[in-house]
Amino acid sequence: MAPSTPAATQAQLEALLNFIEGNRDLARGLLRGADGRMRSKKLWEDLCNSLNALGGCTKSVEQWQRVWADRKHLAKKAAGAARRSASATGGGPSDAPNLSSVELRILAIMGDGFGEPQTEARVPAFPLRSNVHTPVGLLPDPAATTSTRTVADNPPAPSIARRARRVSRHLPADSARSRIIHVEELRLEAEIERNEHLRKIHESNIEIKSAIVDLCNLVRQYMTRNN
């Protein structure tokens, strides 16, 4: 396993936040599609080069992405602790430590809803039953009445697409945006882990190749000595 790099300096963290503040779509994972992914990759490469040029520690793109993901996680955790403490005291003085300036900047970058609990939209368990009115003075046909009652009592279940649209209409804009940000955070973390896994595989392949070369040299020396 490769040794971890030194921690980022204060100047590097400040430069990281300044860059992210100027590219909030990158921070919120809103650069989607082929063009968005290319732009995201280019921005991270530019940021990586700028941060490494400041001196202090030197990290890869994936490692700087991990620094940003860790900072977001800490800010989100601190905001949650402050919110829970305020709720426990009934609006009185909070026991949680005040958020730092860095945490406040990160919360401002990520926007409303970041760090707040996810609200679940509820779909009615049963569809509303429609009332069937029979005109006064008309005797309904028994067969028709039975058919009508059957349809009214057992309306067709809404399709998955209609149900999804119904849920989306009940989702507040902030909650929907928070969900998107959360999904993009998970995607970024998965991508970072995948890149780290690929790097380890690459290093293992290099070690295996080196061992094979050494073995071939030993076999060659043995055959030369016996001949």
N, CA and C of each residue as an Amber inpcrd file, in Angstrom:
protein
   681
   0.8470000  -1.1950000   0.0000000   0.0000000   0.0000000   0.0000000
   0.8820000   1.2440000   0.0000000   0.5920000   2.2040000  -0.8730000
   1.4120000   3.3980000  -0.9950000   1.2520000   4.2690000   0.2390000
   2.3620000   4.8970000   0.7190000   2.2710000   5.7670000   1.8930000
   1.4190000   6.9860000   1.5950000   0.7280000   7.4760000   2.6320000
  -0.1130000   8.6570000   2.4470000   0.7530000   9.8990000   2.3230000
   0.2580000  10.8700000   1.5910000   1.0030000  12.1140000   1.4060000
   0.7840000  13.0280000   2.5990000   1.6760000  14.0020000   2.8180000
   1.4950000  14.9340000   3.9420000   0.1920000  15.7270000   3.8000000
  -0.2350000  16.2800000   4.9050000  -1.4700000  17.0670000   4.8980000
  -1.2750000  18.3580000   4.1090000  -2.3650000  18.8430000   3.5430000
  -2.3140000  20.0880000   2.7780000  -2.0430000  21.2590000   3.7120000
  -1.3390000  22.2590000   3.2020000  -1.0560000  23.4540000   3.9910000
  -2.2810000  24.3660000   4.0120000  -2.2580000  25.3500000   4.8900000
  -3.3660000  26.3000000   4.9690000  -3.5160000  27.0750000   3.6670000
  -2.3770000  27.4080000   3.0450000  -2.4290000  28.1380000   1.7730000
  -3.0680000  27.2820000   0.6870000  -2.7690000  25.9860000   0.6730000
  -3.3630000  25.0970000  -0.3250000  -4.8580000  24.9300000  -0.0900000
  -5.2710000  24.8020000   1.1670000  -6.7040000  24.6840000   1.4640000
  -7.4570000  25.9550000   1.0850000  -6.8310000  27.1080000   1.3270000
  -7.4600000  28.3760000   0.9530000  -7.6140000  28.4740000  -0.5600000
  -6.5690000  28.0650000  -1.2910000  -6.6350000  28.0880000  -2.7570000
  -7.6790000  27.1060000  -3.2690000  -7.7900000  25.9550000  -2.6140000
  -8.8020000  24.9630000  -2.9920000 -10.2030000  25.5420000  -2.8460000
 -10.4760000  26.1850000  -1.7110000 -11.8000000  26.7650000  -1.4890000
 -12.0880000  27.8990000  -2.4630000 -11.0840000  28.7310000  -2.7310000
 -11.2820000  29.8320000  -3.6800000 -11.6390000  29.3050000  -5.0630000
 -10.9630000  28.2410000  -5.4760000 -11.2360000  27.6610000  -6.7960000
 -12.6400000  27.0620000  -6.8330000 -12.9960000  26.3220000  -5.7780000
 -14.3110000  25.6840000  -5.7330000 -15.4240000  26.7290000  -5.7010000
 -15.2010000  27.8380000  -4.9880000 -16.2030000  28.9030000  -4.9410000
 -16.4470000  29.5000000  -6.3210000 -15.4270000  29.5130000  -7.1550000
 -15.5880000  30.0270000  -8.5070000 -16.1110000  28.9970000  -9.4910000
 -16.2290000  27.7360000  -9.0550000 -16.7190000  26.6550000  -9.9270000
 -17.6970000  25.7900000  -9.1300000 -18.8110000  26.3850000  -8.7490000
 -19.7550000  25.6940000  -7.8710000 -20.4370000  24.5220000  -8.5650000
 -20.5820000  24.5860000  -9.8710000 -21.1560000  23.4470000 -10.5830000
 -20.2740000  22.2180000 -10.4260000 -18.9640000  22.4330000 -10.3850000
 -18.0310000  21.3250000 -10.1670000 -18.2200000  20.7530000  -8.7690000
 -18.3420000  21.6240000  -7.7770000 -18.5010000  21.1710000  -6.3910000
 -19.8070000  20.4130000  -6.1950000 -20.8620000  20.8470000  -6.8820000
 -22.1810000  20.2450000  -6.6900000 -22.4350000  19.0730000  -7.6230000
 -21.4490000  18.7220000  -8.4590000 -21.6200000  17.5850000  -9.3520000
 -22.6290000  17.8220000 -10.4510000 -22.7270000  19.0640000 -10.9270000
 -23.7220000  19.3990000 -11.9510000 -23.1530000  19.3730000 -13.3620000
 -21.8700000  19.0180000 -13.4960000 -21.2630000  18.9080000 -14.8280000
 -21.4810000  17.4880000 -15.3250000 -22.5660000  17.2990000 -16.0750000
 -22.9520000  15.9600000 -16.5060000 -22.7780000  15.8070000 -18.0080000
 -22.9540000  14.5880000 -18.4620000 -22.7980000  14.3130000 -19.8810000
 -21.3330000  14.2430000 -20.2690000 -21.0870000  13.9280000 -21.5410000
 -19.7080000  13.7940000 -22.0190000 -18.9450000  15.1070000 -21.8860000
 -19.5610000  16.2070000 -22.3110000 -18.8900000  17.5120000 -22.2160000
 -18.6680000  17.9030000 -20.7580000 -19.6510000  17.6280000 -19.9100000
 -19.5090000  17.9630000 -18.4970000 -18.3890000  17.1850000 -17.8300000
 -18.2820000  15.8960000 -18.1660000 -17.2090000  15.0870000 -17.5780000
 -15.8390000  15.5610000 -18.0460000 -15.7430000  15.9430000 -19.3210000
 -14.4630000  16.4550000 -19.8270000 -14.0910000  17.7600000 -19.1290000
 -15.0680000  18.6410000 -18.9440000 -14.8000000  19.9090000 -18.2660000
 -14.4240000  19.6730000 -16.8070000 -15.1230000  18.7370000 -16.1560000
 -14.8040000  18.4140000 -14.7680000 -13.3800000  17.8820000 -14.6450000
 -12.9900000  16.9990000 -15.5480000 -11.6370000  16.4360000 -15.5320000
 -10.5930000  17.5270000 -15.7320000 -10.8700000  18.4420000 -16.6750000
  -9.9250000  19.5260000 -16.9550000  -9.8020000  20.4620000 -15.7440000
 -10.9230000  20.7940000 -15.1110000 -10.8910000  21.6830000 -13.9510000
 -10.1030000  21.0680000 -12.7980000 -10.3060000  19.7810000 -12.5570000
  -9.5790000  19.1280000 -11.4730000  -8.0840000  19.0500000 -11.7780000
  -7.7400000  18.8280000 -13.0370000  -6.3220000  18.7940000 -13.4020000
  -5.6830000  20.1670000 -13.2190000  -6.4020000  21.2180000 -13.6370000
  -5.8790000  22.5810000 -13.4530000  -5.7210000  22.9000000 -11.9690000
  -6.7210000  22.5300000 -11.1750000  -6.6560000  22.7850000  -9.7380000
  -5.5010000  22.0190000  -9.1030000  -5.3320000  20.7670000  -9.5040000
  -4.2400000  19.9440000  -8.9650000  -2.8870000  20.5890000  -9.2440000
  -2.6740000  21.0330000 -10.4730000  -1.4010000  21.6690000 -10.8300000
  -1.1840000  22.9570000 -10.0360000  -2.2540000  23.7330000  -9.8640000
  -2.1320000  24.9940000  -9.1240000  -1.7940000  24.7500000  -7.6560000
  -2.4500000  23.7700000  -7.0500000  -2.2110000  23.4830000  -5.6360000
  -0.8110000  22.9260000  -5.4070000  -0.3740000  22.0420000  -6.2990000
   0.9700000  21.4740000  -6.1510000   2.0510000  22.5290000  -6.3610000
   1.7410000  23.5520000  -7.1760000   2.7260000  24.6030000  -7.4430000
   2.8950000  25.5530000  -6.2570000   1.9970000  25.4850000  -5.2840000
   2.0860000  26.3790000  -4.1280000   3.1340000  25.9240000  -3.1170000
   3.6840000  24.7490000  -3.3210000   4.5870000  24.2030000  -2.3190000
   3.8010000  23.4220000  -1.2890000   4.4670000  22.9770000  -0.2390000
   3.7710000  22.1370000   0.7270000   3.7120000  20.7140000   0.2170000
   2.5490000  20.0870000   0.3150000   2.4300000  18.7020000  -0.1310000
   2.1280000  18.6480000  -1.6250000   2.4230000  17.4960000  -2.2200000
   2.1260000  17.2420000  -3.6310000   1.1920000  16.0480000  -3.7040000
   0.0590000  16.2440000  -4.3430000  -0.9510000  15.1930000  -4.4160000
  -1.4060000  14.9960000  -5.8530000  -1.9860000  13.8280000  -6.1100000
  -2.5950000  13.5540000  -7.4060000  -3.9950000  14.1620000  -7.4490000
  -4.6130000  14.1260000  -8.6300000  -5.9860000  14.6380000  -8.7510000
  -6.9190000  13.8970000  -7.7990000  -6.7970000  12.5600000  -7.7680000
  -7.6720000  11.7660000  -6.9040000  -7.4750000  12.1130000  -5.4320000
  -6.2340000  12.3880000  -5.0450000  -5.9750000  12.7260000  -3.6420000
  -6.5350000  14.1020000  -3.2770000  -6.4570000  15.0550000  -4.2140000
  -7.0620000  16.3660000  -3.9430000  -8.5790000  16.2570000  -3.9150000
  -9.1500000  15.3840000  -4.7460000 -10.5920000  15.1470000  -4.6840000
 -10.9850000  14.5710000  -3.3240000 -10.1320000  13.7040000  -2.7910000
 -10.4020000  13.1400000  -1.4710000 -10.3360000  14.2210000  -0.3830000
  -9.3810000  15.1560000  -0.5130000  -9.2960000  16.2620000   0.4480000
 -10.6050000  17.0530000   0.4440000 -11.1110000  17.3740000  -0.7390000
 -12.3610000  18.1280000  -0.8460000 -13.5310000  17.3180000  -0.2910000
 -13.5900000  16.0150000  -0.6130000 -14.6790000  15.1760000  -0.1080000
 -14.6390000  15.0910000   1.4170000 -13.4430000  14.9890000   1.9900000
 -13.3190000  14.9350000   3.4510000 -13.7730000  16.2460000   4.0850000
 -13.3920000  17.3700000   3.4830000 -13.7950000  18.6720000   4.0260000
 -15.3160000  18.8370000   3.9670000 -15.9280000  18.3910000   2.8800000
 -17.3860000  18.4540000   2.7740000 -18.0420000  17.5980000   3.8560000
 -17.4900000  16.4080000   4.0450000 -18.0610000  15.4970000   5.0470000
 -17.9960000  16.1160000   6.4400000 -16.8560000  16.7260000   6.7800000
 -16.7100000  17.3400000   8.1010000 -17.6680000  18.5220000   8.2800000
 -17.8330000  19.3280000   7.2230000 -18.7540000  20.4630000   7.3030000
 -20.1930000  19.9870000   7.4600000 -20.5480000  18.9540000   6.7190000
 -21.8980000  18.4010000   6.8080000 -22.1500000  17.8190000   8.2000000
 -21.1420000  17.1360000   8.7370000 -21.2670000  16.5500000  10.0690000
 -21.4120000  17.6350000  11.1330000 -20.6160000  18.7060000  11.0130000
 -20.6900000  19.8060000  11.9800000 -22.0420000  20.5050000  11.9170000
 -22.5620000  20.7040000  10.7000000 -23.8720000  21.3470000  10.5530000
 -24.9670000  20.4890000  11.1700000 -24.8750000  19.1660000  10.9760000
 -25.8610000  18.2710000  11.5720000 -25.8130000  18.2920000  13.0880000
 -24.5940000  18.3270000  13.6520000 -24.4560000  18.3760000  15.1130000
 -25.0390000  19.6700000  15.6740000 -24.7940000  20.7900000  14.9850000
 -25.3330000  22.0720000  15.4370000 -26.8540000  22.0770000  15.3670000
 -27.4100000  21.5050000  14.3070000 -28.8640000  21.4680000  14.1620000
 -29.4960000  20.5890000  15.2410000 -28.8940000  19.4190000  15.5100000
 -29.4450000  18.5290000  16.5380000 -29.3530000  19.1590000  17.9250000
 -28.2480000  19.8660000  18.1790000 -28.0880000  20.5190000  19.4770000
 -29.1300000  21.6180000  19.6680000 -29.3850000  22.3900000  18.6090000
 -30.3920000  23.4540000  18.6970000 -31.7830000  22.8720000  18.9190000
 -32.0770000  21.7280000  18.2830000 -33.3870000  21.0970000  18.4650000
 -33.5420000  20.5620000  19.8800000 -32.4420000  20.0230000  20.4300000
 -32.5070000  19.4470000  21.7770000 -32.7210000  20.5090000  22.8430000
 -32.2270000  21.7090000  22.5960000 -32.3680000  22.7840000  23.5830000
 -33.6320000  23.6010000  23.3810000 -34.4570000  23.2140000  22.4170000
 -35.7080000  23.9270000  22.1840000 -35.5190000  25.3370000  21.6960000
 -34.4640000  25.5700000  20.9270000 -34.2050000  26.9010000  20.4000000
 -33.3300000  27.7430000  21.2930000 -32.9090000  27.1910000  22.4510000
 -32.0280000  27.9290000  23.3480000 -30.5890000  27.8450000  22.8920000
 -29.6640000  28.2520000  23.7630000 -28.2400000  28.1970000  23.4050000
 -27.8170000  26.7760000  23.0550000 -27.0770000  26.6310000  21.9740000
 -26.6410000  25.3190000  21.5140000 -25.3590000  24.9100000  22.2190000
 -25.2670000  23.5960000  22.5300000 -24.0570000  23.0630000  23.1470000
 -22.9900000  22.7380000  22.1130000 -23.3680000  22.6650000  20.8410000
 -22.4120000  22.3150000  19.7940000 -21.4760000  23.4880000  19.5310000
 -20.2120000  23.1980000  19.1940000 -19.2800000  24.2920000  18.8700000
 -19.7360000  25.0490000  17.6310000 -19.3930000  26.3270000  17.5860000
 -19.7540000  27.1430000  16.4320000 -19.0430000  26.6330000  15.1850000
 -19.7150000  26.7630000  14.0540000 -19.1140000  26.3480000  12.7920000
 -17.9490000  27.2670000  12.4570000 -16.8840000  26.6650000  11.9300000
 -15.7130000  27.4520000  11.5500000 -15.9880000  28.2160000  10.2620000
 -15.1160000  29.1550000   9.9520000 -15.2840000  29.9340000   8.7190000
 -15.1730000  29.0390000   7.4930000 -14.2960000  28.0350000   7.5660000
 -14.1580000  27.0980000   6.4400000 -15.4380000  26.2970000   6.2640000
 -16.0120000  25.8070000   7.3550000 -17.2550000  25.0360000   7.2760000
 -18.3970000  25.8890000   6.7390000 -18.4680000  27.1400000   7.1680000
 -19.5120000  28.0320000   6.6570000 -19.3410000  28.2850000   5.1650000
 -18.1080000  28.4200000   4.7080000 -17.8670000  28.6260000   3.2750000
 -18.2870000  27.3960000   2.4740000 -17.9790000  26.2210000   2.9950000
 -18.3530000  24.9910000   2.2890000 -19.8700000  24.8570000   2.2220000
 -20.5660000  25.1470000   3.3210000 -22.0290000  25.0740000   3.3200000
 -22.6240000  26.0710000   2.3310000 -22.0090000  27.2550000   2.2210000
 -22.4870000  28.2520000   1.2600000 -22.2440000  27.7850000  -0.1680000
 -21.1100000  27.1290000  -0.4000000 -20.7990000  26.6230000  -1.7400000
 -21.8170000  25.5680000  -2.1610000 -22.1380000  24.6430000  -1.2460000
 -23.0050000  23.5210000  -1.5900000 -24.4700000  23.9330000  -1.6870000
 -24.8440000  25.0600000  -1.0830000 -26.1950000  25.5690000  -1.2550000
 -27.1780000  25.0800000  -0.2020000 -28.4060000  25.5930000  -0.2980000
 -29.4600000  25.2580000   0.6550000 -29.7580000  23.7610000   0.6280000
 -30.0020000  23.2140000   1.7920000 -30.3590000  21.8020000   1.8900000
 -29.1860000  20.8930000   2.1670000 -27.9440000  21.3720000   1.9380000
 -26.7770000  20.5290000   2.1940000 -26.5960000  20.3630000   3.6990000
 -26.4930000  19.1220000   4.1370000 -26.3320000  18.8460000   5.5650000
 -27.6320000  18.6950000   6.3120000 -28.7590000  18.9340000   5.6290000
 -30.0480000  18.7740000   6.2840000 -30.5570000  17.3610000   6.0650000
 -31.4020000  16.8440000   6.9740000 -31.9210000  15.4820000   6.8080000
 -32.7470000  15.3710000   5.5430000 -32.6750000  14.1950000   4.9060000
 -33.4300000  13.9570000   3.6880000 -34.8970000  13.7420000   4.0360000
 -35.7700000  14.4470000   3.3460000 -37.2070000  14.2690000   3.5510000
 -37.7330000  13.2940000   2.5240000 -38.5320000  12.3580000   2.9720000
 -39.0750000  11.3340000   2.0950000 -40.4930000  11.7180000   1.6780000
 -40.7210000  11.7850000   0.3990000 -42.0780000  12.0460000  -0.0910000
 -42.8910000  10.7660000   0.0140000 -44.1210000  10.8840000   0.4390000
 -44.9470000   9.7090000   0.6310000 -45.9630000   9.5970000  -0.4910000
 -46.1380000   8.3710000  -0.9670000 -47.1350000   8.0810000  -1.9830000
 -48.3370000   7.4730000  -1.2800000 -49.5520000   7.9540000  -1.5320000
 -50.7250000   7.3760000  -0.8690000 -50.7890000   5.8760000  -1.0770000
 -51.0660000   5.1340000   0.0080000 -51.1060000   3.6790000  -0.1010000
 -52.2530000   3.2280000  -0.9860000 -53.3590000   3.9800000  -0.9720000
 -54.5190000   3.6180000  -1.7780000 -54.9680000   4.8250000  -2.5850000
 -55.3140000   4.6380000  -3.8550000 -55.8140000   5.7630000  -4.6500000
 -57.1820000   6.1970000  -4.1480000 -57.4830000   7.4860000  -4.3400000
 -58.7740000   8.0140000  -3.9120000 -59.8910000   7.3830000  -4.7210000
 -60.9500000   7.0480000  -4.0080000 -62.0890000   6.4130000  -4.6700000
 -63.0070000   7.4920000  -5.2220000 -63.3840000   7.3670000  -6.4890000
 -64.2800000   8.3430000  -7.1110000 -65.7240000   7.9710000  -6.8070000
 -66.5430000   8.9960000  -6.5500000 -67.9550000   8.7780000  -6.2590000
 -68.7390000   8.6340000  -7.5510000 -69.5900000   7.6290000  -7.6270000
 -70.4260000   7.3950000  -8.7990000 -71.8490000   7.7910000  -8.4320000
 -72.3820000   8.8190000  -9.0790000 -73.7260000   9.3240000  -8.7790000
 -74.7180000   8.7350000  -9.7740000 -75.8340000   8.2400000  -9.2450000
 -76.8870000   7.6900000 -10.0900000 -77.9810000   8.7320000 -10.2260000
 -78.3860000   9.0890000 -11.4420000 -79.4340000  10.1030000 -11.6150000
 -80.7050000   9.6880000 -10.8840000 -81.3580000  10.6760000 -10.2460000
 -82.5910000  10.4070000  -9.4990000 -83.7010000  10.0510000 -10.4730000
 -84.4870000   9.0270000 -10.1190000 -85.6360000   8.6510000 -10.9290000
 -85.3220000   7.6060000 -11.9650000 -84.0560000   7.2100000 -12.1110000
 -83.6880000   6.1830000 -13.0730000 -83.3090000   4.9240000 -12.3230000
 -83.8380000   3.8050000 -12.7400000 -83.4850000   2.5330000 -12.1320000
 -82.2920000   1.9610000 -12.8800000 -81.1540000   1.8290000 -12.2420000
 -79.9790000   1.3180000 -12.9360000 -80.1160000  -0.1540000 -13.2340000
 -79.5120000  -0.5280000 -14.3240000 -79.4830000  -1.9290000 -14.7000000
 -78.5900000  -2.6740000 -13.7110000 -79.0500000  -3.7890000 -13.1190000
 -78.2390000  -4.4900000 -12.1080000 -76.8580000  -4.8640000 -12.6120000
 -76.7740000  -5.3500000 -13.8400000 -75.4630000  -5.7490000 -14.3780000
 -74.5510000  -4.5520000 -14.5140000 -75.1430000  -3.4130000 -14.9960000
 -74.3310000  -2.2060000 -15.1650000 -73.8820000  -1.6770000 -13.8160000
 -74.7800000  -1.7530000 -12.7950000 -74.4150000  -1.2750000 -11.4570000
 -73.2740000  -2.0860000 -10.8780000 -73.3490000  -3.4000000 -11.0610000
 -72.2770000  -4.2670000 -10.5580000 -70.9560000  -3.9490000 -11.2250000
 -71.0120000  -3.7360000 -12.5560000 -69.7840000  -3.4200000 -13.2940000
 -69.1960000  -2.0950000 -12.8450000 -70.0900000  -1.0950000 -12.6550000
 -69.6140000   0.2260000 -12.2310000 -69.0000000   0.1670000 -10.8470000
 -69.6560000  -0.5940000  -9.9360000 -69.1320000  -0.6830000  -8.5800000
 -67.7770000  -1.3790000  -8.5670000 -67.6240000  -2.3770000  -9.4120000
 -66.3440000  -3.0940000  -9.4690000 -65.2210000  -2.1830000  -9.9070000
 -65.4830000  -1.3700000 -10.9370000 -64.4600000  -0.4510000 -11.4310000
 -64.1490000   0.6100000 -10.3930000 -65.2110000   1.1380000  -9.7150000
 -64.9990000   2.1970000  -8.7280000 -64.2380000   1.6810000  -7.5210000
 -64.5580000   0.4370000  -7.0890000 -63.8960000  -0.1050000  -5.9030000
 -62.4870000  -0.5760000  -6.1920000 -62.2030000  -0.9120000  -7.4210000
 -60.8810000  -1.4270000  -7.7750000 -60.3100000  -0.6590000  -8.9560000
 -59.9870000   0.6020000  -8.7710000 -59.4320000   1.3880000  -9.8830000
 -58.0690000   0.8420000 -10.2670000 -57.6860000   1.0100000 -11.5250000
 -56.3720000   0.5180000 -11.9510000 -55.2620000   1.2230000 -11.1900000
 -54.2460000   0.4420000 -10.8170000 -53.0990000   1.0170000 -10.0920000
 -52.3460000   1.9620000 -11.0110000 -51.9150000   3.0890000 -10.4950000
 -51.1570000   4.0260000 -11.3390000 -49.8590000   3.3960000 -11.8030000
 -49.4630000   3.7430000 -13.0100000 -48.2170000   3.2040000 -13.5490000
 -47.0340000   3.7360000 -12.7640000 -45.8830000   3.0690000 -12.9410000
 -44.6670000   3.4920000 -12.2400000 -44.2990000   4.9100000 -12.6340000
 -44.4360000   5.2420000 -13.9220000 -44.0710000   6.5860000 -14.3840000
 -44.9630000   7.6410000 -13.7430000 -46.3030000   7.3590000 -13.6980000
 -47.2180000   8.3140000 -13.0670000 -46.9300000   8.4510000 -11.5860000
 -46.6170000   7.3330000 -10.9370000 -46.3080000   7.3880000  -9.5110000
 -45.0370000   8.1830000  -9.2650000 -44.0400000   8.0180000 -10.1260000
 -42.7910000   8.7740000  -9.9730000 -43.0350000  10.2620000 -10.1530000
 -43.8860000  10.6200000 -11.1490000 -44.1950000  12.0340000 -11.3510000
 -44.9290000  12.6020000 -10.1390000 -45.8350000  11.7870000  -9.5450000
 -46.5670000  12.2430000  -8.3720000 -45.6100000  12.5050000  -7.2150000
 -44.6210000  11.6210000  -7.0290000 -43.6360000  11.8160000  -5.9650000
 -42.8200000  13.0630000  -6.2230000 -42.3840000  13.2530000  -7.4860000
 -41.5280000  14.3980000  -7.7980000 -42.2520000  15.7140000  -7.5770000
 -43.5850000  15.7410000  -7.7880000 -44.3280000  16.9770000  -7.5710000
 -44.3840000  17.3420000  -6.0920000 -44.2820000  16.3390000  -5.2150000
 -44.3320000  16.6100000  -3.7850000 -42.9720000  16.9180000  -3.1940000
 -41.9060000  16.7310000  -3.9580000 -40.5670000  17.0040000  -3.4430000
 -40.2740000  18.4970000  -3.4850000 -39.8750000  19.1250000  -2.3760000
 -39.4490000  20.5270000  -2.4230000 -38.2170000  20.6720000  -3.2900000
 -38.0370000  21.8800000  -3.8440000 -36.8880000  22.1090000  -4.7270000
 -35.5820000  21.9000000  -3.9840000 -35.5050000  22.3880000  -2.7320000
 -34.2740000  22.2350000  -1.9570000 -33.9720000  20.7710000  -1.7050000
 -35.0230000  19.9780000  -1.4040000 -34.8060000  18.5600000  -1.1410000
 -34.3210000  17.8470000  -2.3910000 -34.9210000  18.1740000  -3.5410000
 -34.4920000  17.5460000  -4.7880000 -33.0480000  17.9020000  -5.1040000
 -32.7000000  19.1900000  -4.9210000 -31.3190000  19.6080000  -5.1730000
 -30.3590000  18.9240000  -4.2090000 -30.7780000  18.7630000  -2.9530000
 -29.9310000  18.0910000  -1.9700000 -29.7180000  16.6350000  -2.3430000
 -30.7640000  15.9820000  -2.8500000 -30.6320000  14.5910000  -3.2820000
 -29.6370000  14.4710000  -4.4350000 -29.7280000  15.3960000  -5.3980000
 -28.8060000  15.3610000  -6.5350000 -27.3760000  15.5230000  -6.0590000
 -27.1660000  16.4750000  -5.1460000 -25.8140000  16.7010000  -4.6200000
 -25.3210000  15.4580000  -3.8970000 -26.2080000  14.8310000  -3.1110000
 -25.8040000  13.6380000  -2.3660000 -25.4230000  12.5070000  -3.3120000
 -26.2050000  12.3120000  -4.3710000 -25.8910000  11.2620000  -5.3500000
 -24.5580000  11.5330000  -6.0250000 -24.3030000  12.8020000  -6.3730000
 -23.0350000  13.1390000  -7.0210000 -21.8630000  12.9610000  -6.0640000
 -22.0840000  13.2090000  -4.7710000 -21.0240000  12.9570000  -3.7880000
 -20.6640000  11.4760000  -3.7660000 -21.6940000  10.6320000  -3.7440000
 -21.4450000   9.1960000  -3.7390000 -20.7400000   8.7570000  -5.0100000
 -21.1440000   9.3550000  -6.1540000 -20.5030000   8.9840000  -7.4170000
 -19.0360000   9.3860000  -7.4100000 -18.7470000  10.5940000  -6.8880000
 -17.3620000  11.0580000  -6.8430000 -16.5220000  10.1790000  -5.9270000
 -17.0770000   9.8230000  -4.7630000 -16.3330000   8.9630000  -3.8520000
 -16.0790000   7.5920000  -4.4720000 -17.0880000   7.0500000  -5.1830000
 -16.8990000   5.7600000  -5.8430000 -15.8340000   5.8510000  -6.9300000
 -15.8160000   6.9720000  -7.6490000 -14.8120000   7.1520000  -8.6970000
 -13.4130000   7.2580000  -8.1040000 -13.3040000   7.9600000  -6.9760000
 -12.0040000   8.0720000  -6.3120000 -11.5270000   6.6940000  -5.8500000
 -12.4270000   5.9100000  -5.2460000 -12.0560000   4.5730000  -4.7890000
 -11.6720000   3.6780000  -5.9640000 -12.3930000   3.8190000  -7.0840000
 -12.0630000   3.0030000  -8.2570000 -10.6800000   3.3560000  -8.7820000
 -10.3700000   4.6540000  -8.8500000  -9.0480000   5.0650000  -9.3220000
  -7.9470000   4.5650000  -8.3970000  -8.2120000   4.5880000  -7.0960000
  -7.2250000   4.0840000  -6.1380000  -7.0240000   2.5820000  -6.3150000
  -8.1310000   1.8680000  -6.5590000  -8.0430000   0.4260000  -6.7840000
  -7.2480000   0.1200000  -8.0540000  -7.4990000   0.8800000  -9.1130000
  -6.7630000   0.6750000 -10.3570000  -5.2800000   0.9840000 -10.1740000
  -4.9840000   2.0050000  -9.3560000  -3.5800000   2.3340000  -9.1130000
  -2.8700000   1.1910000  -8.3950000  -3.5480000   0.5900000  -7.4170000
  -2.9540000  -0.5320000  -6.6970000  -2.7430000  -1.7300000  -7.6190000
  -3.7050000  -1.9690000  -8.5130000  -3.5470000  -3.0630000  -9.4750000
  -2.3460000  -2.8050000 -10.3710000  -2.1920000  -1.5510000 -10.8090000
  -1.0600000  -1.1990000 -11.6600000   0.2610000  -1.4270000 -10.9270000
   0.3320000  -1.0280000  -9.6670000   1.5510000  -1.2360000  -8.8900000
   1.8280000  -2.7240000  -8.7000000   0.7750000  -3.5130000  -8.4680000
   0.9540000  -4.9600000  -8.3170000   1.4680000  -5.5830000  -9.6040000
   0.9560000  -5.1170000 -10.7460000   1.4260000  -5.6390000 -12.0310000
   2.8990000  -5.3280000 -12.2460000   3.3100000  -4.1360000 -11.8180000
   4.7280000  -3.7750000 -11.9460000   5.5920000  -4.6980000 -11.0880000
   5.1440000  -4.9770000  -9.8660000   5.8980000  -5.8700000  -8.9870000
   5.9630000  -7.2800000  -9.5640000   4.8500000  -7.7510000 -10.1180000
   4.8370000  -9.0860000 -10.7230000   5.7870000  -9.1410000 -11.9130000
   5.7600000  -8.0970000 -12.7330000   6.6500000  -8.0500000 -13.8850000
   8.1070000  -8.0670000 -13.4480000   8.4190000  -7.3080000 -12.4000000
   9.7900000  -7.2730000 -11.8930000  10.2080000  -8.6370000 -11.3680000
   9.2900000  -9.3320000 -10.6780000   9.6100000 -10.6620000 -10.1570000
   9.8400000 -11.6530000 -11.2900000   9.0540000 -11.5480000 -12.3600000
   9.2310000 -12.4470000 -13.5060000  10.5810000 -12.2050000 -14.1690000
  10.9540000 -10.9320000 -14.3030000  12.2590000 -10.6080000 -14.8980000
  13.3870000 -11.1800000 -14.0510000  13.2830000 -11.0330000 -12.7290000
  14.3120000 -11.5830000 -11.8440000  14.3880000 -13.0980000 -11.9680000
  13.2340000 -13.7430000 -12.0610000  13.2110000 -15.1960000 -12.2000000
  13.8510000 -15.6330000 -13.5160000  13.5470000 -14.9170000 -14.5860000
  14.1520000 -15.2440000 -15.8910000  15.6690000 -15.0800000 -15.8440000
  16.1320000 -14.0530000 -15.1660000  17.5800000 -13.8490000 -15.0450000
  18.2350000 -14.9850000 -14.2700000  17.5720000 -15.4480000 -13.2060000
  18.1130000 -16.5660000 -12.4370000  18.1750000 -17.8360000 -13.2750000
  17.0990000 -18.0870000 -14.0400000  17.0860000 -19.2710000 -14.9100000
  18.1800000 -19.1790000 -15.9580000  18.3680000 -17.9880000 -16.5310000
  19.4070000 -17.7970000 -17.5400000  20.7970000 -18.0260000 -16.9380000
  21.0200000 -17.5010000 -15.7420000  22.3140000 -17.7030000 -15.0840000
  22.5510000 -19.1770000 -14.7730000  21.5020000 -19.8670000 -14.3330000
  21.6310000 -21.2900000 -14.0130000  21.9780000 -22.0880000 -15.2640000
  21.2930000 -21.8020000 -16.3750000  21.5540000 -22.5370000 -17.6150000
  22.9470000 -22.2310000 -18.1420000  23.3820000 -20.9740000 -18.0240000
  24.7270000 -20.6070000 -18.4850000  25.7930000 -21.3110000 -17.6570000
  25.5720000 -21.4100000 -16.3540000  26.5430000 -22.0490000 -15.4760000
  26.6430000 -23.5440000 -15.7790000  25.5250000 -24.1980000 -16.0820000
  25.5320000 -25.6350000 -16.3500000  26.0720000 -25.9640000 -17.7320000
  25.9640000 -25.0070000 -18.6560000  26.4980000 -25.2580000 -19.9970000
  28.0070000 -25.0040000 -20.0310000
